[in-house]
Amino acid sequence: MIDPLSLPPLPLSDHKFLPECLAVYFVLDSNRILYVEQDAVQSIKKMLKNWLKNKNSQAD
């Protein structure tokens, strides 16, 4: 099993450096996993939109 917290971080602003393939993306906050999405790099904007929508609905 892979520990997502042990993987090298990449700021979302640097998403253009991600490889063009299907991958699993994690949104992390310190040592907590906030969101997980499996998708292609072209869908990074969709992932961010989904994560923000999910985050906002949990705050209600």
C-alpha angles and dihedrals in degrees: 000000000000120000106221090205090063094056120099112264125238121192112236089239088066095055090122087075094061117107119258097250143095110283145158114251126200128198107209134190111194101302099344129093107226101176140002126200132173111208147113123281091251087066097056091112090052090050092052091048091050092047093050091047090050092046092050094047091052090053091060 
